[in-house]
Amino acid sequence: MVVGSRQRVASLEEDIALSLLDTELEKAKSVECLGVDINEYLTWDSHMLGIRQKVIRNLSVLRRVKPFLKRENLIDIYRSVIEPCFTYCCIVWYSISETQIVN
């Protein structure tokens, strides 16, 4: 993965070819490392989208089981399944823009 600003990455006139032990490496746009998506522009767009999708999916499950569980059980499920999405790698939240929060 070539890392840099959008302008710098776009300004590269030729693709950079890397190889390891005579095997050519493929260029990646993003990579997941320890549950954090890192893209070539070092923005958190893909990571935020992944968190959003995971939270929405888990909230819909929680909403479906809500009529059958006590409030305490719902809180326990929230704290074990949904809250970690926000607390793991929380340094990401410091540098996001307002448009990423709203979207």
C-alpha positions in Angstrom: 0.0 0.0 0.0 1.3 3.4 -1.0 0.5 5.9 1.8 0.1 9.6 1.4 -2.4 12.5 0.8 -4.9 12.1 -2.1 -2.9 14.6 -4.1 0.4 12.9 -3.6 -0.9 9.4 -4.3 -2.7 10.7 -7.5 0.5 12.5 -8.6 2.5 9.3 -8.9 3.0 8.9 -12.6 3.9 5.3 -12.5 2.9 2.4 -10.3 5.5 1.3 -7.8 6.4 -2.3 -8.3 7.5 -4.1 -5.2 8.5 -7.7 -4.9 9.5 -10.0 -2.0 11.5 -13.2 -2.7 10.8 -12.9 -6.5 7.1 -12.6 -5.9 5.5 -9.4 -7.0 3.3 -7.8 -4.3 -0.2 -6.4 -5.2 -1.0 -2.8 -4.4 -3.8 -2.5 -1.8 -6.1 0.4 -1.3 -6.7 -0.5 2.4 -5.7 -3.1 4.9 -7.2 -4.2 8.2 -4.7 -4.5 11.1 -5.9 -5.5 14.6 -9.5 -4.7 13.6 -8.7 -1.2 12.3 -9.1 -0.3 8.6 -6.3 1.8 7.3 -6.5 3.2 3.8 -3.8 4.6 1.6 -4.9 8.2 2.4 -4.8 7.6 6.2 -8.4 8.6 6.5 -10.9 6.7 8.7 -13.7 6.5 6.1 -13.7 2.7 5.6 -13.1 2.1 9.4 -16.0 4.4 10.3 -18.3 2.7 7.7 -17.4 -0.7 9.1 -18.2 0.4 12.6 -21.5 2.0 11.5 -22.6 -1.2 9.7 -21.7 -3.3 12.7 -23.5 -1.1 15.2 -26.6 -0.9 13.0 -26.7 -4.7 12.6 -26.3 -5.3 16.3 -28.9 -2.6 17.2 -31.4 -4.3 14.9 -30.9 -7.6 16.6 -31.2 -5.9 20.0 -34.4 -4.3 18.9 -35.9 -7.6 17.9 -35.1 -9.3 21.2 -36.2 -6.3 23.3 -39.7 -7.6 24.0 -38.4 -10.8 25.4 -35.6 -9.6 27.8 -35.4 -7.5 30.9 -33.9 -4.1 30.7 -30.8 -5.3 32.7 -30.2 -8.0 30.1 -30.5 -5.5 27.3 -28.0 -3.3 28.9 -25.6 -6.2 29.4 -25.9 -7.2 25.7 -25.3 -3.5 24.7 -22.2 -3.3 26.8 -20.8 -6.6 25.5 -21.6 -6.3 21.8 -22.2 -2.6 20.8 -20.2 -0.5 23.2 -16.9 -2.2 22.3 -17.3 -0.9 18.7 -17.0 2.6 20.1 -14.3 2.0 22.7 -11.9 -0.2 20.8 -9.3 2.1 19.1 -11.1 5.2 20.4 -8.2 7.4 19.2 -9.9 7.2 15.8 -12.8 9.3 17.2 -10.5 12.2 18.0 -9.5 12.9 14.4 -12.8 12.4 12.5 -14.6 15.2 10.8 -18.1 16.4 11.5 -19.3 15.0 8.2 -18.1 11.5 9.2 -20.1 11.8 12.5 -23.3 12.9 10.7 -23.1 10.4 7.9 
